[in-house]
Amino acid sequence: MVMVLFLPFTATLLPLGQLGRSAGKEEVSFSLTSPTAPGAELQQTPTPFPTSTKVYLKGFYTYQDPANLFFITLPETAKKLPGDRPTIFQFQEDELLVIFQKEYLTAPQKSDLEDLAEGLLFVLVEQNQLGKQSQLLSFNLQKDTCDITASYLTPAQQWGKAFFSFKISGSSLLGVMFVSPSAQADDLWKTMISSFTLVRTLSTPLPITSTLESLSVLGGNSMTLPNEVRVLFRVPSGIFFQLEDYDYSLARLGAQKAIGSSRFPKDFVLRSQVEWWTAPGPVSWKEAGCGYIFRYVDKNNYYSINWSLDGKVYLKRKTKGYETLAFEAPYPNIRQARGEGKIMLAISDTQVVAFYNDKRVFRMIDSPLNGSMKTGEVGLVVFSGTNVDFGTRCQFTQNELWEVNQP
């Protein structure tokens, strides 16, 4: 079998949008380097977690592109090749996945998508000696998605499969192509593409880059929402992520330490098992606690929610540097210097619902959630109630995030 190393495409003469019959296959200008054996230049995507954690899809990890446009679940063996446009992963020497964007002058039609698929087959399969006699087998065009299946004859005289999935937004397209001669290609493709999700629409600008440090995140598969929050949403499940454990101590009265997730959900559920400690000595119980941050844009614009050790949950909104107490409600935890419990926050449109140990603490409406503060990062927060010794310590485990895409 001929082994080919796929290196990043260059499109100096012809943009990706012109691939296909309309351009003429002999004019395709994407170039690949000469065949080379895999070496040190290949970058293995790092293991998401430095320590053991609960993994819901064993043998897979979630890749999110640097532009925060999409995420997709991939096998642990997938190696990302250098470059981001297009994004290329190599699994085996003759098995790869390509993710790319393309702009049309108008909304792409069926013929445009057929041309694009055929052009990619020629460039990726036939030009690179992975196979020949490539042909389209099936075509399924919906309102804003298109799925295509193709076949090709490998050098070993066996039929391989090529799969395409296109997400369309106006005149913009985000595409995924998977090429594999494996007998398990169909199952692997279904696993990967079921998690292929847009973080934002193709036509909207990037969310503001967060300045928070970020936890590692694993997941991307669909999972049923917790029973306590299903009535809040119009769908029964969400895209599930497991966030890395987080343990932090802060000895600065009235200060807070937030850690991000690189996730920017609009509607979501976030749940954690939390343990807390406060150092012996004077404590401001109202300031001390553990909680979440969400809709975080920068240090002057975000929401925070604190399961405070004075026995209340405080929801605060900070806009242009001015902080406002949006809501407060009691919960069963008063002045315990050491304790543990389960906290959960659900955001659905303008609704904010807080839970403690699976019991609802409050439910309120805050209109800026669907207005001036409709986007931002979600994360974990330690609220310090003392300057003494280690201060206030929070240990977050079993951090579970559901991103809910409601119609």
Secondary structure, DSSP 8 states (H G I E B T S, - for coil): ---------B-SSS-GGG-STTT-GGG---B--------TTSEE---S-SS----SSTTEEEEE-TTSSEEEEEETT-EE-S-SSSEEEEEETTEEEEEEEEE-SS---HHHHHHHHHHHHIIIIITTTS-EEEEEEEEEE-SSEEEEEEEEE-TTS-EEEEEEEEEEETTEEEEEEEEE--TTHHHHHHHHHTT-EESS-TTS-------S-B--EEEEEEEE--GGGGGGSSSSEEEEEEE--EEEEE-STT-EEEEE-S---SSEEEEEEEEEEE-SS---TTT-EEEEEEEEEETTEEEEEEEETTSEEEEEEEETTEEEEEEEEE-S--S-SEEEEEEEEEEETTEEEEEETTEEEEEEE-GGGGTTT---EEEEEEE----STT-EEEEEEEEEEEE----
